[in-house]
Amino acid sequence: DSLLQEILTMLILLVLAAAAAVSGEKVKIGDIKTLHHAVSGEVYALDDKTLMVQNFNYDGAGPDAFFWVGVEGTPAQTNEDTTAILAHPFQGVQYKYRNEDAPILKAASNEAVTLILPENMKVSDIAWLSVWCRKFSVDFGNLIFPAELQTSSASALPSPLAPPTNDLAAKAEPEPESEPESEPESEPESEPESEPETEPEPETE
């Protein structure tokens, strides 16, 4: 019974930890498009150097598969020099595309995967993420990143809220246009006042 209680408390702690991670300031980028080997998952930016793939699924059947990102093109057509392998599990080492030491992805079922970007890359630079098999040059699943991606949710949220207030101010500006209509009315009134002043001139002759 005590073992069961310990297991239950551990499970509760894990659930709470997962809930805390979920409630953090992360920005959803999109869902991985399934192409082969049941690859799927939801991709989030935790900050400008960290990605998280939640509910990641993969049958593990690829002989040379890994998470792969690039800053231009697509997984099928890109410059290898502008790409990087995002090792999972991450052990402090970054890998270029041709590095044979990069760890191969194992099977996963609804896993939460954390991916660390290399120093020369930021999340906002990335054009795509792929679960890629290097041996056969096959894309098992990918996500094309949106061009307008904002990674820092705290600083990104206020900016979309600002334009509506500007729009309201702009809508209010046309109202004063009705004021000039009264100005021409006053101009004719002042003209007759100056005419009598010229009449007394003939009296001096």
C-alpha positions in Angstrom: 0.0 0.0 0.0 2.8 2.4 0.9 4.4 1.7 -2.5 1.1 2.6 -4.2 0.8 5.8 -2.3 4.4 6.8 -3.2 3.7 6.1 -6.9 0.4 8.1 -6.7 2.2 11.0 -5.1 4.9 10.9 -7.7 2.3 10.8 -10.5 0.6 13.8 -8.9 3.8 15.7 -8.7 4.6 14.9 -12.3 1.1 16.1 -13.4 1.6 19.3 -11.4 5.0 19.9 -12.9 3.6 19.3 -16.4 0.8 21.7 -15.6 3.3 24.3 -14.5 5.3 23.9 -17.7 2.1 24.2 -19.7 1.1 27.4 -18.0 4.4 29.1 -18.8 4.9 31.8 -21.3 5.1 29.7 -24.5 3.9 30.6 -27.9 2.4 27.9 -30.1 3.9 27.9 -33.6 1.8 25.1 -35.1 1.3 21.4 -35.6 3.7 19.0 -37.3 2.3 17.8 -40.5 2.3 14.0 -40.6 4.0 12.5 -43.6 5.5 9.1 -42.6 6.0 6.9 -39.5 3.1 8.4 -37.6 5.1 11.6 -36.8 3.0 14.3 -35.1 3.2 16.9 -32.4 2.5 20.5 -31.4 5.4 22.9 -31.6 5.9 25.7 -29.1 8.5 28.4 -28.6 9.5 28.6 -25.0 11.9 31.5 -25.7 14.1 32.6 -28.6 16.5 29.6 -28.1 14.2 26.8 -27.1 11.5 24.8 -28.8 9.1 22.3 -27.2 7.3 19.6 -29.1 4.3 18.4 -27.1 2.4 15.2 -27.7 5.2 14.0 -29.9 4.6 10.7 -31.7 7.0 8.7 -33.8 7.1 4.9 -34.5 10.9 4.9 -34.4 11.3 3.0 -37.7 13.6 5.5 -39.4 17.3 4.4 -39.4 18.7 7.9 -39.4 16.1 10.3 -38.2 16.3 13.5 -36.1 14.8 16.9 -35.5 16.2 19.2 -38.2 15.7 23.0 -38.6 16.6 25.5 -41.3 16.4 29.3 -41.8 15.6 29.2 -45.5 13.9 27.1 -48.1 12.1 23.9 -47.2 13.4 20.5 -45.7 13.4 19.1 -49.3 15.3 22.1 -50.8 17.6 24.1 -48.6 21.2 25.0 -48.0 22.7 22.5 -45.5 25.0 25.2 -44.1 22.0 27.1 -42.9 20.5 24.1 -41.0 21.1 22.3 -37.7 20.2 19.0 -36.1 18.4 19.5 -32.8 19.5 16.6 -30.7 17.0 14.8 -28.5 17.8 14.1 -25.8 20.0 17.3 -25.7 23.4 16.7 -24.0 25.1 20.0 -24.5 26.3 19.2 -28.0 25.1 20.8 -31.3 25.4 19.0 -34.6 25.7 20.0 -38.2 23.7 18.1 -40.9 26.6 15.8 -41.9 27.8 15.0 -38.4 27.4 11.2 -38.0 27.6 11.5 -34.2 24.2 13.1 -34.0 21.9 10.9 -31.9 19.1 9.1 -33.8 15.5 9.6 -32.7 13.8 6.8 -30.9 10.1 5.9 -30.8 7.9 8.3 -28.9 4.3 8.3 -27.7 2.8 11.6 -26.6 6.2 12.8 -25.3 7.2 16.4 -24.4 10.4 17.1 -26.3 12.6 20.1 -25.5 14.9 21.2 -28.4 17.8 23.7 -27.9 18.9 25.8 -30.8 22.6 26.4 -31.6 24.2 29.8 -30.8 23.9 31.1 -34.3 20.1 30.5 -34.5 17.1 32.0 -32.9 13.5 30.7 -33.1 12.5 33.9 -35.0 15.1 33.0 -37.7 13.7 29.5 -38.3 11.8 28.8 -41.5 10.9 25.2 -40.9 11.3 22.2 -38.6 11.3 18.6 -39.8 11.6 15.0 -38.5 14.1 14.0 -41.2 15.7 10.8 -42.3 19.2 11.7 -43.6 20.0 8.2 -44.9 17.1 8.2 -47.4 16.5 12.0 -47.6 12.9 11.5 -46.5 10.8 14.0 -44.6 8.7 12.1 -42.0 6.8 15.2 -40.9 7.4 19.0 -40.9 6.1 22.4 -39.8 6.7 25.5 -41.9 7.1 28.4 -39.4 4.9 31.6 -39.9 7.0 34.6 -41.1 5.5 36.9 -38.4 6.4 34.7 -35.5 6.8 36.4 -32.1 8.6 34.3 -29.5 8.3 36.5 -26.4 4.6 36.3 -25.6 4.8 38.9 -22.9 6.2 41.6 -25.2 4.3 40.5 -28.2 0.8 40.7 -26.6 0.6 44.5 -26.0 1.5 45.4 -29.6 -1.6 43.9 -31.3 -3.8 45.7 -28.7 -2.4 49.2 -29.6 -3.7 49.7 -33.1 -7.4 49.5 -32.2 -6.9 52.6 -29.9 -5.3 54.4 -32.8 -8.1 53.5 -35.0 -10.6 55.0 -32.6 -8.6 58.2 -32.5 -8.5 58.3 -36.2 -12.3 57.8 -36.4 -12.8 60.7 -34.0 -10.7 63.1 -36.0 -13.1 63.6 -38.9 -15.7 65.1 -36.5 -14.0 68.5 -36.3 -14.4 68.9 -40.0 -18.0 70.2 -39.4 -16.6 73.2 -37.5 -15.2 75.1 -40.6 -18.8 75.3 -42.0 -19.6 78.0 -39.5 -16.6 80.2 -40.5 -17.9 81.3 -43.9 -21.2 82.5 -42.3 -19.3 85.0 -40.2 -17.3 86.5 -43.1 -20.3 88.2 -44.9 -21.5 89.7 -41.6 -18.3 91.7 -41.2 -18.3 93.1 -44.7 -21.4 95.4 -44.4 -19.9 97.0 -41.3 -17.0 98.4 -43.2 -19.1 99.9 -46.0 -20.7 102.8 -44.0 -17.3 104.0 -43.0 -16.6 105.2 -46.6 -19.9 107.2 -46.9 -18.9 110.2 -44.8 -16.0 111.1 -47.1 -18.0 113.3 -49.6 -19.1 115.6 -46.7 -15.6 117.1 -46.4 -15.7 118.5 -50.0 
